[in-house]
């Protein structure tokens, strides 16, 4: 069964772009949220959630099933996605 | 001349740097802390630097090049993407804040306070991967 992939990113962050590009290139379907494009209140809710999951407010954050990957890490992405 | 008069306030890194003998009002200088190009202006008995080309892409390009030269840092292959991100931050949040953080306060204006404070020496790179040792 395909695991749900969720990406939290910033629209201005180069490494977030690379992560999205990597997923696109490997035809991995994913949901994504550009946190900086949300309204302030909404962004804060998401930031608190990200901090709860990762312990910090760094981007990108990729959730693959129960796996949490912070930062652009192709090796971990490949492993978690079985590529 | 008082110590205050002998220093120039930089509106980017919010610090004061040493006024060099021979400088005059209207001269263009580079902030030795953050690399910003500034025009000297006397204000109330002390010196202030005004940003030469505020809020332009040229400003952040010049500032980052100057900062890298001052510290002996280099850029990586994400340089142009980071510049694009910084310009995006300026458009949406009003100034050149770190493109990889959700922090839009003066201390996170590029080069941010942690970077000016030695993050590149400690980690080999700044948080955004713009400046590298």
Backbone of each chain as ProteinMPNN parsed JSONL, in Angstrom:
{"seq_chain_A": "XXXXXXXXXXXXXXXXXXXXXXXXXXXXXXXXXXXXXXXXXXXXXXXXXXXXXXXXXXXXXXXXXXXXXXXXXXXXXXXXXXX", "coords_chain_A": {"N_chain_A": [[0.847, -1.201, 0.0], [0.497, 2.221, -0.812], [2.152, 4.758, 0.95], [0.994, 7.708, 2.613], [2.234, 10.839, 1.644], [3.473, 13.784, 2.949], [4.405, 17.164, 2.651], [5.912, 19.821, 4.3], [6.745, 23.074, 3.612], [8.685, 26.028, 2.667], [7.977, 28.676, 0.481], [10.113, 30.108, -0.383], [12.395, 28.699, 0.049], [15.289, 27.099, -1.033], [16.046, 24.391, -0.63], [13.678, 23.184, -0.018], [12.416, 23.363, -2.456], [14.011, 21.634, -3.912], [13.441, 19.202, -2.688], [10.72, 18.921, -3.357], [10.988, 18.843, -6.121], [12.452, 16.493, -6.398], [10.567, 14.584, -5.534], [8.615, 14.996, -7.465], [10.038, 14.288, -9.784], [10.342, 11.601, -9.318], [7.849, 10.791, -9.517], [6.202, 10.688, -7.248], [3.272, 10.896, -5.509], [2.16, 13.612, -3.533], [1.064, 15.62, -0.741], [1.25, 19.102, -0.201], [2.241, 21.904, 1.852], [2.917, 25.263, 1.701], [4.22, 27.001, 4.11], [4.79, 29.697, 4.499], [3.027, 30.955, 2.862], [0.623, 30.946, 4.032], [-2.031, 32.479, 6.008], [-1.189, 34.553, 8.86], [-2.207, 33.482, 11.345], [-2.972, 30.902, 10.664], [-0.516, 29.938, 9.784], [0.942, 29.935, 12.156], [-0.35, 27.932, 13.607], [0.321, 25.705, 12.066], [3.108, 25.823, 12.287], [3.479, 25.315, 15.011], [2.585, 22.708, 15.08], [4.522, 21.503, 13.436], [6.773, 21.917, 15.015], [6.099, 20.341, 17.153], [6.226, 17.826, 15.999], [8.857, 17.664, 14.992], [10.539, 18.962, 16.73], [11.713, 21.318, 16.106], [11.773, 24.311, 14.032], [12.343, 23.902, 11.231], [12.893, 23.622, 7.692], [12.774, 21.727, 4.566], [10.009, 19.704, 5.795], [9.303, 16.348, 5.64], [6.792, 14.018, 5.714], [6.437, 10.633, 5.777], [4.418, 8.131, 5.997], [5.071, 6.936, 9.165], [7.523, 7.979, 9.248], [9.755, 10.728, 9.653], [11.278, 13.286, 7.947], [13.609, 15.767, 8.124], [14.786, 18.517, 6.39], [16.493, 18.551, 3.175], [17.012, 15.471, 2.038], [18.076, 13.212, 0.069], [18.888, 10.554, 0.174], [17.633, 9.491, 2.438], [15.013, 9.926, 1.662], [14.782, 8.263, -0.582], [15.132, 5.768, 0.662], [12.99, 5.7, 2.485], [10.886, 5.788, 0.728], [11.24, 3.603, -0.774], [12.665, 3.659, -3.189]], "CA_chain_A": [[0.0, 0.0, 0.0], [1.279, 3.461, -0.864], [2.014, 5.567, 2.151], [0.685, 9.11, 2.351], [3.414, 11.701, 1.775], [3.105, 15.183, 3.208], [5.582, 18.038, 2.696], [5.792, 21.194, 4.794], [7.839, 23.791, 2.962], [8.575, 27.483, 2.507], [8.041, 28.934, -0.969], [11.374, 30.79, -0.685], [13.519, 27.873, 0.509], [15.819, 26.3, -2.139], [16.08, 22.958, -0.344], [12.283, 22.714, -0.121], [12.17, 23.201, -3.896], [14.712, 20.413, -4.35], [12.682, 18.047, -2.2], [9.51, 18.789, -4.189], [11.447, 18.429, -7.459], [12.83, 15.078, -6.281], [9.33, 13.789, -5.474], [7.989, 15.107, -8.798], [10.824, 13.498, -10.74], [10.119, 10.179, -9.059], [6.394, 10.585, -9.653], [5.63, 10.351, -5.938], [2.214, 11.853, -5.18], [2.291, 14.162, -2.17], [0.364, 16.855, -0.38], [2.232, 20.03, 0.365], [1.82, 23.203, 2.379], [3.944, 26.299, 1.816], [3.78, 27.635, 5.362], [4.903, 31.16, 4.403], [1.945, 31.499, 2.053], [-0.604, 30.91, 4.839], [-2.268, 33.648, 6.873], [-0.371, 34.474, 10.078], [-2.785, 32.589, 12.36], [-2.885, 29.543, 10.124], [0.912, 29.579, 9.757], [1.37, 29.655, 13.523], [-0.896, 26.611, 13.964], [1.136, 24.698, 11.37], [4.464, 25.864, 12.864], [3.419, 24.632, 16.313], [2.468, 21.285, 14.736], [5.849, 21.081, 12.938], [7.677, 21.896, 16.171], [5.691, 19.177, 17.952], [6.68, 16.614, 15.306], [10.307, 17.617, 14.714], [11.303, 19.602, 17.796], [12.236, 22.608, 15.654], [11.003, 24.928, 12.95], [13.216, 23.859, 10.055], [12.216, 23.171, 6.473], [11.459, 21.114, 4.483], [9.672, 18.544, 6.615], [8.58, 15.366, 4.833], [6.211, 12.928, 6.506], [6.149, 9.463, 4.946], [3.927, 7.223, 7.025], [5.515, 7.404, 10.486], [8.878, 8.518, 9.083], [9.837, 12.189, 9.581], [12.578, 13.704, 7.396], [13.777, 17.221, 8.166], [15.864, 18.91, 5.474], [16.487, 17.836, 1.898], [17.896, 14.322, 2.217], [17.638, 12.283, -0.986], [19.135, 9.177, 0.58], [16.542, 9.08, 3.348], [13.768, 9.902, 0.881], [14.818, 7.023, -1.372], [14.96, 4.64, 1.565], [11.631, 5.712, 3.044], [9.908, 5.581, -0.35], [11.575, 2.352, -1.449], [13.025, 3.98, -4.591]], "C_chain_A": [[0.884, 1.253, 0.0], [1.054, 4.295, 0.401], [1.761, 7.013, 1.771], [1.953, 9.953, 2.576], [2.953, 13.148, 1.923], [4.381, 16.021, 3.319], [5.187, 19.399, 3.272], [7.007, 21.952, 4.277], [7.667, 25.296, 3.123], [8.757, 27.76, 1.019], [9.389, 29.529, -1.371], [12.605, 29.915, -0.444], [14.029, 26.947, -0.613], [15.795, 24.796, -1.885], [14.668, 22.356, -0.359], [11.954, 22.458, -1.588], [12.811, 21.913, -4.392], [13.963, 19.161, -3.906], [11.443, 17.822, -3.062], [9.894, 18.298, -5.59], [11.791, 16.934, -7.464], [11.579, 14.19, -6.299], [8.62, 13.814, -6.832], [8.707, 14.206, -9.803], [10.601, 11.991, -10.57], [8.627, 9.828, -9.035], [5.742, 10.093, -8.351], [4.505, 11.358, -5.653], [2.369, 12.352, -3.741], [1.41, 15.392, -2.005], [1.425, 17.829, 0.076], [1.604, 21.329, 0.844], [3.031, 24.126, 2.396], [3.535, 27.194, 2.989], [3.83, 29.16, 5.272], [3.79, 31.781, 3.564], [0.604, 31.481, 2.808], [-0.802, 32.243, 5.558], [-1.482, 33.446, 8.164], [-0.9, 33.448, 11.085], [-2.65, 31.126, 11.939], [-1.437, 29.053, 10.167], [1.371, 29.184, 11.155], [0.878, 28.268, 13.971], [-0.026, 25.517, 13.345], [2.553, 24.657, 11.966], [4.517, 25.137, 14.211], [3.371, 23.116, 16.08], [3.836, 20.734, 14.292], [6.834, 20.953, 14.102], [7.383, 20.676, 17.053], [6.264, 17.889, 17.328], [8.207, 16.522, 15.258], [11.165, 18.22, 15.83], [11.931, 20.92, 17.371], [11.381, 23.147, 14.518], [11.872, 25.042, 11.707], [12.461, 23.261, 8.878], [13.219, 22.611, 5.477], [11.275, 20.016, 5.534], [8.861, 17.604, 5.733], [8.091, 14.256, 5.757], [5.85, 11.805, 5.551], [5.724, 8.354, 5.901], [4.356, 7.751, 8.387], [6.924, 8.015, 10.436], [8.835, 10.057, 8.951], [11.217, 12.564, 9.075], [12.632, 15.228, 7.391], [14.981, 17.579, 7.305], [15.79, 18.09, 4.196], [17.51, 16.705, 1.97], [17.46, 13.214, 1.253], [17.822, 10.826, -0.575], [18.004, 8.656, 1.476], [15.208, 9.013, 2.608], [13.68, 8.602, 0.085], [14.486, 5.816, -0.501], [13.504, 4.561, 2.05], [10.58, 5.404, 1.975], [10.145, 4.276, -1.109], [11.937, 2.574, -2.913], [14.36, 3.345, -4.98]], "O_chain_A": [[1.881, 1.329, 0.717], [-0.075, 4.501, 0.847], [2.245, 7.492, 0.745], [2.648, 9.788, 3.578], [2.158, 13.655, 1.132], [5.326, 15.63, 4.004], [4.253, 20.042, 2.795], [8.147, 21.533, 4.474], [6.656, 25.775, 3.637], [9.603, 27.143, 0.372], [9.775, 29.474, -2.539], [13.73, 30.341, -0.702], [13.277, 26.098, -1.092], [15.554, 24.012, -2.803], [14.486, 21.179, -0.669], [11.301, 21.471, -1.926], [12.224, 21.187, -5.195], [13.862, 18.186, -4.65], [11.142, 16.694, -3.452], [9.215, 17.449, -6.169], [11.466, 16.21, -8.405], [11.54, 13.174, -6.993], [8.095, 12.8, -7.291], [8.081, 13.467, -10.563], [10.661, 11.22, -11.528], [8.215, 8.751, -8.605], [4.871, 9.224, -8.351], [4.769, 12.558, -5.567], [2.678, 11.571, -2.84], [1.065, 16.089, -2.96], [2.412, 17.419, 0.686], [0.588, 21.787, 0.323], [4.046, 23.82, 3.022], [2.633, 28.024, 2.877], [3.016, 29.845, 5.891], [3.627, 33.001, 3.556], [-0.415, 31.938, 2.291], [0.132, 33.032, 5.699], [-1.146, 32.318, 8.526], [-0.136, 32.642, 11.615], [-2.277, 30.254, 12.723], [-1.164, 27.911, 10.536], [2.106, 28.21, 11.319], [1.606, 27.529, 14.633], [0.321, 24.535, 14.002], [3.127, 23.58, 12.128], [5.482, 24.432, 14.508], [4.024, 22.346, 16.783], [4.252, 19.654, 14.711], [7.623, 20.01, 14.165], [8.29, 20.066, 17.618], [6.721, 16.991, 18.035], [8.781, 15.451, 15.456], [12.378, 18.01, 15.865], [12.605, 21.574, 18.167], [10.403, 22.527, 14.1], [12.107, 26.136, 11.195], [11.514, 22.494, 9.052], [14.396, 22.97, 5.523], [12.239, 19.479, 6.081], [7.854, 18.005, 5.149], [8.872, 13.639, 6.483], [5.057, 11.993, 4.629], [6.564, 7.716, 6.536], [4.043, 8.89, 8.734], [7.443, 8.5, 11.441], [7.996, 10.608, 8.238], [12.221, 12.209, 9.692], [11.819, 15.893, 6.748], [16.062, 17.014, 7.469], [15.11, 17.065, 4.14], [18.717, 16.944, 1.964], [16.598, 12.395, 1.571], [17.015, 9.966, -0.929], [17.497, 7.548, 1.297], [14.376, 8.151, 2.891], [12.649, 7.93, 0.076], [13.677, 4.964, -0.868], [12.881, 3.5, 2.026], [9.528, 4.837, 2.268], [9.356, 3.895, -1.974], [11.565, 1.781, -3.778], [14.814, 3.508, -6.113]]}, "seq_chain_B": "XXXXXXXXXXXXXXXXXXXXXXXXXXXXXXXXXXXXXXXXXXXXXXXXXXXXXXXXXXXXXXXXXXXXXXXXXXXXXXXXXXXXXXXXXXXXXXXXXXXXXXXXXXXXXXXXXXXXXXXXXXXXXXXXXXXXX", "coords_chain_B": {"N_chain_B": [[36.159, 64.07, 19.992], [33.441, 61.9, 20.725], [33.057, 58.42, 21.716], [30.759, 57.468, 20.54], [30.424, 59.225, 18.422], [32.493, 58.425, 16.908], [31.703, 56.194, 15.588], [29.722, 54.302, 13.219], [26.33, 53.798, 12.547], [24.755, 50.9, 11.417], [21.915, 50.202, 9.58], [21.141, 47.698, 8.801], [22.482, 45.475, 10.078], [22.172, 46.437, 12.547], [24.19, 47.307, 14.17], [27.088, 49.13, 15.372], [29.857, 50.394, 13.619], [33.398, 51.089, 13.269], [34.286, 54.435, 12.572], [36.196, 55.613, 9.941], [39.085, 57.609, 9.76], [39.027, 60.433, 7.661], [36.816, 59.799, 6.175], [33.832, 61.234, 4.835], [30.711, 63.062, 5.07], [28.192, 61.735, 3.0], [29.842, 60.031, 1.651], [30.309, 56.771, 0.21], [30.319, 53.736, 1.871], [31.296, 50.426, 3.014], [29.639, 48.318, 5.209], [31.524, 46.759, 7.638], [30.63, 44.612, 9.036], [28.247, 43.378, 8.056], [28.36, 43.774, 5.336], [26.792, 45.523, 3.911], [26.183, 48.173, 1.566], [26.595, 51.544, 2.265], [25.56, 54.961, 2.61], [27.145, 57.65, 4.079], [25.838, 59.606, 6.74], [25.485, 62.423, 8.785], [23.988, 62.556, 11.946], [22.427, 64.095, 14.49], [24.868, 64.444, 15.944], [26.086, 62.009, 15.68], [27.054, 59.241, 13.511], [25.254, 57.856, 10.768], [24.511, 55.177, 8.606], [23.046, 55.125, 5.443], [21.084, 52.867, 3.579], [22.165, 52.099, 0.339], [20.864, 51.159, -1.996], [18.072, 50.448, -1.256], [16.001, 47.571, -0.734], [16.287, 46.382, -3.215], [17.164, 43.899, -5.693], [19.788, 44.157, -6.415], [20.858, 45.226, -4.109], [20.829, 43.09, -2.19], [22.392, 41.251, -3.507], [24.885, 42.611, -3.705], [25.4, 42.985, -0.961], [25.614, 40.335, 0.018], [27.752, 39.341, -1.491], [29.787, 41.067, -0.633], [29.832, 40.444, 2.103], [30.619, 37.76, 2.041], [33.189, 38.06, 0.974], [34.407, 39.599, 2.989], [34.459, 37.743, 5.106], [35.705, 35.588, 4.018], [34.194, 33.514, 2.945], [32.451, 31.107, 0.842], [30.185, 30.517, -1.924], [27.537, 28.141, -2.706], [26.106, 25.752, -5.059], [23.464, 26.444, -4.725], [23.199, 29.111, -4.722], [21.892, 31.004, -6.537], [19.246, 30.217, -6.249], [18.855, 30.805, -3.569], [19.143, 33.585, -3.6], [16.902, 34.206, -5.137], [14.961, 33.33, -3.345], [15.419, 35.118, -1.23], [14.671, 37.517, -2.427], [12.008, 36.927, -2.798], [11.208, 36.82, -0.097], [11.571, 39.496, 0.585], [9.609, 40.692, -0.992], [7.256, 39.572, 0.058], [7.465, 39.765, 2.862], [8.723, 42.131, 3.446], [11.484, 42.603, 3.824], [14.934, 41.428, 3.413], [14.865, 38.641, 4.623], [16.025, 35.525, 6.133], [15.617, 32.952, 3.801], [14.984, 30.341, 4.443], [13.77, 30.205, 6.856], [11.027, 30.832, 9.122], [11.033, 33.433, 10.236], [10.744, 36.74, 10.768], [12.157, 39.056, 11.71], [14.342, 41.844, 12.531], [16.885, 40.724, 13.255], [17.082, 38.487, 11.716], [17.623, 39.281, 9.197], [19.362, 38.862, 6.196], [22.949, 38.911, 5.989], [22.136, 36.758, 8.607], [21.848, 37.129, 12.24], [22.827, 34.777, 13.676], [24.58, 33.836, 11.681], [26.333, 35.975, 11.361], [27.372, 35.738, 13.825], [28.996, 33.508, 13.828], [28.074, 30.992, 12.936], [28.796, 29.774, 10.505], [31.462, 29.12, 10.823], [31.19, 27.297, 12.873], [29.43, 25.313, 11.842], [30.115, 24.917, 9.237], [28.552, 25.932, 7.293], [25.902, 28.332, 6.638], [22.56, 28.546, 8.046], [20.765, 28.499, 5.853], [22.336, 27.494, 3.871], [23.664, 29.237, 2.236], [26.036, 30.75, 2.668], [29.258, 29.378, 2.859], [31.982, 27.731, 4.488]], "CA_chain_B": [[35.068, 63.228, 19.463], [33.06, 60.825, 21.648], [33.084, 57.075, 21.113], [29.547, 57.357, 19.722], [30.673, 59.972, 17.179], [33.509, 57.708, 16.15], [31.155, 54.958, 15.044], [28.648, 54.465, 12.23], [25.238, 52.842, 12.783], [24.292, 50.201, 10.215], [20.506, 49.856, 9.775], [20.885, 46.303, 8.427], [22.866, 44.569, 11.166], [21.798, 47.139, 13.777], [25.391, 47.465, 14.999], [27.901, 50.305, 15.031], [31.228, 50.046, 13.261], [34.352, 52.184, 13.453], [34.39, 55.486, 11.564], [37.601, 55.705, 9.523], [39.537, 58.991, 9.524], [39.032, 60.817, 6.245], [35.463, 59.638, 5.628], [33.041, 62.459, 4.892], [29.268, 62.883, 4.841], [27.887, 61.477, 1.581], [30.712, 58.958, 1.138], [29.737, 55.426, 0.242], [31.211, 52.8, 2.561], [30.711, 49.084, 3.182], [29.609, 47.901, 6.614], [32.459, 45.63, 7.779], [29.997, 43.513, 9.769], [27.29, 42.626, 7.222], [28.66, 43.948, 3.914], [25.85, 46.445, 3.26], [26.704, 49.454, 1.049], [25.92, 52.607, 3.008], [25.971, 56.356, 2.403], [27.318, 58.24, 5.413], [25.051, 60.793, 7.052], [25.626, 62.856, 10.176], [22.662, 62.741, 12.546], [22.449, 64.376, 15.945], [26.185, 64.284, 16.558], [26.708, 60.707, 15.404], [26.992, 58.854, 12.098], [24.313, 56.81, 10.376], [24.667, 54.766, 7.217], [21.781, 54.878, 4.748], [21.191, 51.813, 2.555], [22.36, 52.762, -0.958], [19.827, 50.755, -2.954], [17.238, 49.602, -0.409], [14.933, 46.693, -1.222], [16.485, 45.945, -4.601], [17.947, 42.665, -5.823], [21.203, 44.571, -6.431], [21.283, 45.426, -2.72], [21.126, 41.822, -1.495], [23.532, 40.636, -4.204], [26.108, 43.298, -3.262], [25.623, 42.735, 0.469], [26.078, 38.964, 0.255], [29.108, 39.224, -2.065], [30.701, 41.776, 0.271], [29.94, 39.689, 3.356], [31.426, 36.564, 1.759], [34.589, 38.507, 0.833], [34.895, 40.028, 4.307], [34.66, 36.593, 5.98], [36.394, 34.5, 3.334], [33.243, 32.428, 2.707], [32.136, 30.873, -0.566], [28.783, 30.154, -2.161], [27.397, 26.809, -3.305], [25.268, 25.776, -6.263], [22.107, 26.936, -4.463], [23.278, 30.565, -4.585], [20.851, 31.743, -7.261], [17.955, 29.879, -5.634], [18.753, 31.55, -2.302], [18.883, 34.989, -3.974], [15.483, 34.252, -5.535], [14.206, 33.212, -2.097], [15.562, 36.369, -0.482], [13.85, 38.511, -3.122], [10.637, 36.544, -2.459], [10.973, 37.252, 1.285], [11.443, 40.962, 0.587], [8.302, 41.036, -1.578], [6.128, 39.157, 0.904], [7.613, 40.114, 4.278], [9.218, 43.499, 3.601], [12.943, 42.771, 3.796], [15.653, 40.223, 2.972], [15.006, 37.703, 5.743], [16.451, 34.165, 5.769], [14.558, 32.295, 3.024], [14.685, 29.004, 4.963], [13.191, 30.295, 8.203], [9.792, 31.62, 9.234], [11.336, 34.458, 11.23], [10.825, 37.992, 10.015], [12.57, 40.136, 12.6], [15.592, 42.405, 12.013], [18.096, 39.905, 13.43], [17.128, 37.434, 10.695], [17.934, 39.855, 7.9], [20.583, 38.216, 5.674], [23.357, 37.73, 6.74], [21.421, 36.794, 9.887], [22.675, 37.246, 13.449], [23.634, 33.56, 13.913], [25.653, 33.764, 10.682], [27.324, 36.983, 11.741], [27.939, 35.313, 15.104], [29.95, 32.397, 13.715], [27.468, 29.708, 12.552], [29.505, 29.155, 9.371], [32.675, 28.506, 11.399], [30.787, 26.142, 13.699], [28.715, 24.257, 11.103], [30.608, 24.798, 7.862], [27.603, 26.623, 6.411], [24.835, 29.014, 7.384], [21.319, 27.756, 8.114], [20.148, 28.375, 4.52], [23.287, 26.941, 2.903], [24.063, 30.318, 1.322], [27.465, 30.982, 2.919], [29.997, 28.157, 3.227], [33.383, 27.936, 4.884]], "C_chain_B": [[34.741, 62.105, 20.458], [33.122, 59.484, 20.919], [31.913, 56.918, 20.147], [29.757, 58.046, 18.369], [31.674, 59.253, 16.291], [33.011, 56.407, 15.569], [29.992, 55.254, 14.105], [27.591, 53.394, 12.488], [24.801, 52.226, 11.453], [22.844, 49.754, 10.435], [20.176, 48.407, 9.378], [21.238, 45.379, 9.582], [22.661, 45.208, 12.54], [22.982, 47.289, 14.735], [26.109, 48.745, 14.571], [29.311, 49.852, 14.712], [32.092, 51.306, 13.259], [34.349, 53.156, 12.269], [35.877, 55.667, 11.228], [37.955, 57.167, 9.226], [39.549, 59.286, 8.03], [37.677, 60.631, 5.582], [34.719, 60.966, 5.785], [31.573, 62.146, 4.644], [29.02, 62.689, 3.346], [28.763, 60.406, 0.967], [29.966, 57.629, 1.181], [30.762, 54.485, 0.867], [30.522, 51.432, 2.648], [30.766, 48.722, 4.668], [30.523, 46.678, 6.769], [31.858, 44.443, 8.535], [29.094, 42.692, 8.847], [27.52, 42.804, 5.723], [27.73, 44.903, 3.18], [26.575, 47.703, 2.756], [25.886, 50.583, 1.686], [26.444, 53.98, 2.601], [26.008, 57.026, 3.775], [26.484, 59.509, 5.571], [25.259, 61.127, 8.532], [24.237, 63.093, 10.74], [22.812, 62.92, 14.045], [23.788, 64.079, 16.589], [26.779, 62.902, 16.386], [26.513, 60.358, 13.924], [26.02, 57.711, 11.875], [24.634, 56.451, 8.933], [23.289, 54.534, 6.605], [22.006, 53.832, 3.664], [21.204, 52.471, 1.17], [21.231, 52.414, -1.937], [18.811, 49.862, -2.249], [16.178, 48.819, -1.165], [15.069, 46.301, -2.697], [17.286, 44.641, -4.609], [19.441, 42.997, -5.809], [21.72, 44.722, -5.002], [21.681, 44.101, -2.072], [22.27, 41.078, -2.185], [24.843, 41.265, -3.721], [26.442, 42.953, -1.821], [26.203, 41.336, 0.695], [27.48, 38.736, -0.318], [30.124, 39.869, -1.123], [30.921, 40.988, 1.56], [30.833, 38.467, 3.156], [32.913, 36.941, 1.644], [35.182, 38.863, 2.197], [35.256, 38.824, 5.186], [35.469, 35.471, 5.33], [35.493, 33.287, 3.129], [33.045, 32.264, 1.203], [30.649, 30.531, -0.679], [28.746, 28.737, -2.718], [26.48, 26.916, -4.52], [23.825, 26.196, -5.988], [22.059, 28.47, -4.431], [22.11, 31.298, -5.266], [19.459, 31.447, -6.707], [17.766, 30.645, -4.322], [18.457, 33.02, -2.593], [17.4, 35.144, -4.343], [14.582, 34.189, -4.286], [14.257, 34.491, -1.271], [14.699, 37.474, -1.102], [12.359, 38.222, -2.831], [10.267, 36.981, -1.049], [10.747, 38.762, 1.333], [10.057, 41.36, 0.067], [7.162, 40.722, -0.605], [6.232, 39.683, 2.332], [8.365, 41.426, 4.527], [10.713, 43.684, 3.685], [13.599, 41.418, 3.505], [15.931, 39.274, 4.138], [15.437, 36.331, 5.221], [15.331, 33.453, 4.998], [14.162, 30.925, 3.554], [14.141, 29.027, 6.384], [11.864, 31.048, 8.12], [9.991, 32.665, 10.328], [11.582, 35.765, 10.491], [11.075, 39.173, 10.94], [13.951, 40.602, 12.151], [16.817, 41.503, 12.179], [18.2, 38.772, 12.407], [17.2, 38.008, 9.29], [19.281, 39.269, 7.449], [21.727, 39.227, 5.527], [22.822, 37.809, 8.179], [22.4, 36.819, 11.074], [23.465, 35.965, 13.74], [24.791, 33.424, 12.928], [26.742, 34.775, 11.001], [28.048, 36.561, 13.011], [28.785, 34.051, 15.031], [29.353, 31.041, 13.359], [28.253, 28.995, 11.455], [30.794, 28.485, 9.87], [32.315, 27.229, 12.157], [30.257, 24.982, 12.859], [29.195, 24.067, 9.665], [29.738, 25.528, 6.855], [26.602, 27.395, 7.264], [23.564, 28.172, 7.293], [20.739, 27.493, 6.728], [21.093, 27.76, 3.486], [23.712, 27.953, 1.859], [25.579, 30.551, 1.437], [28.116, 29.7, 3.426], [31.427, 28.508, 3.581], [34.281, 27.322, 3.823]], "O_chain_B": [[35.642, 61.441, 20.971], [33.223, 59.418, 19.694], [32.048, 56.318, 19.08], [29.341, 57.545, 17.324], [31.699, 59.448, 15.076], [33.807, 55.594, 15.101], [29.362, 56.308, 14.182], [27.92, 52.217, 12.631], [24.514, 52.937, 10.49], [22.568, 49.008, 11.374], [19.056, 47.945, 9.598], [20.405, 44.588, 10.023], [22.943, 44.592, 13.568], [22.805, 47.384, 15.95], [25.781, 49.355, 13.553], [29.894, 49.037, 15.427], [31.587, 52.429, 13.25], [34.403, 52.74, 11.112], [36.707, 55.849, 12.119], [37.218, 57.868, 8.532], [40.026, 58.479, 7.233], [37.409, 61.233, 4.542], [34.944, 61.715, 6.736], [31.232, 61.105, 4.082], [29.586, 63.41, 2.523], [28.468, 59.917, -0.124], [29.122, 57.388, 2.045], [31.92, 54.441, 0.45], [29.325, 51.307, 2.389], [31.819, 48.812, 5.299], [30.314, 45.667, 6.098], [32.494, 43.396, 8.662], [29.157, 41.462, 8.846], [26.942, 42.071, 4.92], [27.853, 45.081, 1.968], [27.463, 48.23, 3.427], [24.656, 50.576, 1.65], [27.623, 54.139, 2.286], [25.039, 56.977, 4.532], [26.427, 60.359, 4.683], [25.218, 60.256, 9.401], [23.404, 63.745, 10.11], [23.26, 62.025, 14.763], [23.833, 63.513, 17.681], [27.869, 62.637, 16.892], [25.876, 61.107, 13.183], [25.952, 56.753, 12.644], [24.986, 57.317, 8.134], [22.461, 53.83, 7.182], [22.987, 53.893, 2.923], [20.349, 53.304, 0.869], [20.711, 53.292, -2.625], [18.681, 48.682, -2.574], [15.548, 49.319, -2.097], [14.088, 45.934, -3.343], [17.992, 44.326, -3.651], [20.254, 42.242, -5.276], [22.87, 44.392, -4.712], [22.752, 44.0, -1.473], [23.029, 40.359, -1.534], [25.788, 40.558, -3.372], [27.591, 42.667, -1.485], [27.154, 41.164, 1.457], [28.295, 38.033, 0.28], [31.181, 39.3, -0.848], [32.045, 40.876, 2.048], [31.692, 38.17, 3.987], [33.782, 36.232, 2.152], [36.307, 38.481, 2.518], [36.239, 38.869, 5.925], [35.871, 34.52, 6.0], [35.972, 32.154, 3.136], [33.405, 33.129, 0.406], [29.962, 30.294, 0.314], [29.765, 28.194, -3.145], [26.123, 28.011, -4.954], [23.033, 26.298, -6.924], [21.014, 29.057, -4.15], [21.43, 32.111, -4.64], [18.592, 32.321, -6.698], [16.66, 31.079, -4.002], [17.627, 33.635, -1.924], [16.736, 36.09, -3.916], [13.582, 34.899, -4.19], [13.255, 34.898, -0.682], [14.078, 38.263, -0.39], [11.563, 39.142, -2.645], [9.156, 37.455, -0.815], [9.853, 39.247, 2.027], [9.413, 42.253, 0.618], [6.223, 41.505, -0.462], [5.219, 40.012, 2.95], [8.616, 41.792, 5.675], [11.187, 44.818, 3.624], [12.92, 40.4, 3.368], [17.07, 39.122, 4.579], [15.25, 36.007, 4.048], [14.209, 33.362, 5.496], [13.121, 30.392, 3.168], [14.061, 27.988, 7.04], [11.614, 31.798, 7.176], [9.181, 32.756, 11.251], [12.51, 35.876, 9.69], [10.324, 40.148, 10.957], [14.664, 39.863, 11.472], [17.703, 41.515, 11.324], [19.261, 38.169, 12.244], [16.885, 37.328, 8.313], [20.224, 39.195, 8.236], [21.503, 40.311, 4.987], [23.032, 38.802, 8.875], [23.596, 36.566, 10.927], [24.66, 36.044, 14.025], [25.865, 32.95, 13.296], [27.931, 34.467, 10.92], [29.186, 36.965, 13.254], [29.249, 33.564, 16.062], [30.043, 30.027, 13.464], [28.368, 27.769, 11.462], [31.166, 27.413, 9.394], [33.025, 26.225, 12.096], [30.579, 23.821, 13.113], [28.737, 23.166, 8.963], [30.133, 25.722, 5.705], [26.47, 27.144, 8.462], [23.512, 27.197, 6.544], [20.272, 26.388, 6.452], [20.692, 27.53, 2.345], [24.076, 27.592, 0.739], [26.3, 30.547, 0.439], [27.586, 29.027, 4.31], [32.005, 29.455, 3.047], [35.505, 27.374, 3.944]]}, "name": "protein", "num_of_chains": 2, "seq": "XXXXXXXXXXXXXXXXXXXXXXXXXXXXXXXXXXXXXXXXXXXXXXXXXXXXXXXXXXXXXXXXXXXXXXXXXXXXXXXXXXXXXXXXXXXXXXXXXXXXXXXXXXXXXXXXXXXXXXXXXXXXXXXXXXXXXXXXXXXXXXXXXXXXXXXXXXXXXXXXXXXXXXXXXXXXXXXXXXXXXXXXXXXXXXXXXXXXXXXXXXXXXXXXXXXXXXXX"}
